[in-house]
């Protein structure tokens, strides 16, 4: 399955369970680990876990397996590693605290001049 198709499947699985504030970030220029990061919030720990479980179930139904799943026991933040896509389902307070959307923003051109040479 192509990455774009997988991303649509992930987002649909999240929407099916009423995930809150779903965001897809293209991180392909920022990381060699993955191409996309999909982030969403749940309304309770049980909801966070159910959203992540639904993503995993839909991925498996389409013949793929996640590379890893972390955080299911605590359920404040469940991460599902799909290779090209990293899925983060978080409680709202956890999402605000870690602010992944800001962390994974591209560096503005004017700020690149302060980076060390490669």
Secondary structure, DSSP 8 states (H G I E B T S, - for coil): --HHHHHHHHHHHHHHTT-EEEEEEE-TTT-SS-SEEEEEEESSHHHHHHHHHHHHHHHHHTT---SEEE-TTT-SEEEEE-SSEEEEEEEHHHHHHH-HHHHTS---GGGGGGS---
